[in-house]
Amino acid sequence: MPTVIKSFMGIFFFALIVFLGAGILNYQADVNRASGYKQDIIQELQNSNFAPSVMNACIQAGTEQNYNVSIDVSSGDGTHDTYTKHAPAVDAADVVTAYVTVEYKSRLPFLGVETPNVLRGFAR
């Protein structure tokens, strides 16, 4: 009888470790996807010379992937504008830098933990 109890306890702890490990790997995959998307946005903005259509496309694509993307641009004359899904870019003349913010949620499903995260970066 003690062997059966030890066996079930071993199987239980093994399953617990497997599910926690899978959850941690999934959590890290969420972080890596969001980080890669932020880098893609920065590269697209730099390659397009901060074109408004590209900014809007990046924000829209982020919305489709459940990311909340905002782009704060600074012009050469010192003005600042922030573009989001609710305030799309219309004019981006003389933009010198852009501050990209990507907000996303990561989950550990086995534990029921969901955390909001923010990634930031500059495009010049």
FENFENFEN-V334152 format. One record per backbone hydrogen bond with DSSP energy under -0.5 kcal/mol. CO is the residue of the C=O (numbers start at 1). NH is the residue of the N-H. E is the energy in kcal/mol with one decimal. If there is no record, write none. Layout:
# FENFENFEN-V334152
co=CO nh=NH e=E
co=CO nh=NH e=E
This chain:
# FENFENFEN-V334152
co=1 nh=5 e=-1.8
co=2 nh=6 e=-2.3
co=3 nh=7 e=-2.1
co=4 nh=8 e=-2.5
co=5 nh=9 e=-2.3
co=6 nh=10 e=-2.3
co=7 nh=11 e=-2.5
co=8 nh=12 e=-2.5
co=9 nh=13 e=-2.6
co=10 nh=14 e=-2.2
co=11 nh=15 e=-2.6
co=12 nh=16 e=-2.4
co=13 nh=17 e=-2.3
co=14 nh=18 e=-2.3
co=15 nh=19 e=-2.7
co=16 nh=20 e=-2.4
co=17 nh=21 e=-2.5
co=18 nh=22 e=-2.5
co=19 nh=23 e=-2.2
co=20 nh=24 e=-2.4
co=21 nh=25 e=-2.3
co=22 nh=26 e=-2.2
co=23 nh=27 e=-2.4
co=24 nh=28 e=-2.3
co=25 nh=29 e=-2.0
co=26 nh=30 e=-2.0
co=27 nh=31 e=-1.9
co=28 nh=32 e=-2.5
co=29 nh=33 e=-2.4
co=30 nh=34 e=-2.2
co=31 nh=35 e=-2.5
co=32 nh=36 e=-2.4
co=33 nh=37 e=-2.2
co=34 nh=38 e=-2.3
co=35 nh=39 e=-2.1
co=36 nh=40 e=-2.2
co=37 nh=41 e=-2.4
co=38 nh=42 e=-2.3
co=39 nh=43 e=-2.4
co=40 nh=44 e=-2.7
co=41 nh=45 e=-2.7
co=42 nh=46 e=-2.2
co=43 nh=47 e=-2.6
co=44 nh=48 e=-1.9
co=45 nh=50 e=-2.6
co=46 nh=49 e=-0.7
co=51 nh=55 e=-2.1
co=52 nh=56 e=-2.6
co=53 nh=57 e=-2.0
co=54 nh=58 e=-2.5
co=55 nh=59 e=-2.3
co=56 nh=60 e=-2.5
co=57 nh=61 e=-2.6
co=58 nh=62 e=-2.0
co=59 nh=63 e=-2.0
co=60 nh=64 e=-1.9
co=61 nh=65 e=-0.9
co=62 nh=67 e=-3.3
co=63 nh=66 e=-1.5
co=67 nh=69 e=-0.8
co=68 nh=103 e=-2.2
co=70 nh=101 e=-2.7
co=71 nh=73 e=-0.7
co=71 nh=83 e=-3.0
co=72 nh=99 e=-3.1
co=73 nh=81 e=-2.0
co=74 nh=96 e=-2.9
co=74 nh=97 e=-1.5
co=75 nh=78 e=-1.7
co=79 nh=75 e=-2.6
co=81 nh=73 e=-3.0
co=83 nh=71 e=-2.6
co=87 nh=84 e=-1.3
co=92 nh=95 e=-0.9
co=94 nh=76 e=-2.3
co=97 nh=74 e=-2.6
co=98 nh=100 e=-0.7
co=98 nh=123 e=-2.8
co=99 nh=72 e=-2.5
co=100 nh=121 e=-1.9
co=101 nh=70 e=-2.3
co=101 nh=103 e=-0.5
co=102 nh=119 e=-2.6
co=103 nh=68 e=-2.6
co=104 nh=117 e=-3.3
co=106 nh=115 e=-2.8
co=107 nh=109 e=-0.6
co=108 nh=111 e=-0.8
co=108 nh=112 e=-1.4
co=108 nh=113 e=-1.7
co=113 nh=108 e=-3.1
co=115 nh=106 e=-2.5
co=117 nh=104 e=-2.3
co=119 nh=102 e=-2.9
co=121 nh=100 e=-3.2
co=123 nh=98 e=-2.3
